[in-house]
Amino acid sequence: MKKKKIRLRWDNIFKDIVGILVIVVVLWAVYATSEPIDESKANNLIEKGVVEVFTRTDDPVADFHRDDAEKTEALKKLPKCSYCDEPIQDSYLFDIEGTLYCEEHAKELFQKRVEDYIY
């Protein structure tokens, strides 16, 4: 069995190095221009639900159960779709004459094709 000689293609190596340098420069630029967030802004984002905080302890099973209980409680607060009775987890819902629907069922029940109404 003959051993293959490996030839280095300097143009490919050069392109790879340039690509890595571009990534490093972009990451550095993003890091250098980003402002550190103060505690009040962070708390505001947490309260709005934009940022989720997961507290970890030495007991991962207890962490999971606590996180699961918190998410279950949060789901109980959400409005439910009148058709499937599931919590609506999207950022919007469909309120049709006082009856709430998730996007999937609102489209399924109420979306019509314009062609069907052309005489």
N, C-alpha and C positions, 0 to 999 in steps of 0.2 A: 504494500500500500504506500503510495507516494504521499508525502506531506505537501500540503498546499502552502505556497508562499503567500503571505499576507502583504498586500501592497497598501500602503496608506495613501489615501487620496487627500492631499493637502487642501484642496478646494472644499471638500466636504467637511473636513475638520475645522477649517476656517469658518465656514457657515455655521457650524454647531457652536463654536466659541462666540461668534458674533450674536447668535440667537440667545445664548445664555447671558451675555453681557446686557443685551437689550432688556431681558426679563429682570435682571438685577437692578438696572437703572430705573425701570418703571416702578418696581416695588419700593425702591429707595425713595423715589419722588412721591409716591402715594403716602409712605410713612412720614416723610419729612413735612408734607403739607397738611397732614391730618392733625386736628386739634384733640388734645385729651379731653374726654367728657367729664364734666364735674358731677359730683354726687347727686345734686338736685335734678339734673337732667336725666341721669341714669334712673333715679327713682321714679321720675315722671314716665319714662319709657316703660318701666316695669309695671307701673299702675295701669297704663293704657293697654298692656298686653302685647306691646311691640317686641319686648325682650322678655324671654322666659328665663327664670333663674332656677337652677336645679342645685339643691343643696346636697352635698355628698358628705357622708360620714364613713366610719370604718365598717359599717354594716350595709353592704350593697342590697341585700334582700329588704331590709327595712327602708332603705332609700327608694327602692322600686315601689314598695307598697304605699309609702307616703305620697310619692309622685302620682301613682295611679289613683289614690283617693282624692288628691287635689284635682286631677283632670276629670274624674267622675263628678265631683261637686260642680266644677265649671260647666260640664255638659248639662247638668240639671237646670242651670240658670238660663240656658239658651232656649229660644222659641222653637217649637216643634212644627214640622210639616204636617198639615192636616191630612194629607194623603197617606204618607208612610209612617207617621208618628215618630220620626227620627229627629234629633236635634239638628237645626240648620246651622252648620259650621262655616258657611261662606260669609263674606263680608256684607252680603246683601241677601234679601229675600223678596218674595213676591206676595204682596198683600192685595188680594182680589176680593173686593167687597167684604173686607174684614176677615177673610179666611187666608191663613198663611201657608205658603208653599215654598219648597226648595226649588232651585232652578230646574233640576231634572224633571220634577213632576209638573211644574208650571208649564214647561215647554211641551211635555207629553200631553197634558190635558187641554192647553189653551192655544198653543202655537198652530197657526193655520197657514196654508200656502195661498198667496195672493191669486194665483191662477185659478184656484177653486171658486173664487168670488167674482171672476170676470164673466160678464154675460155675453 
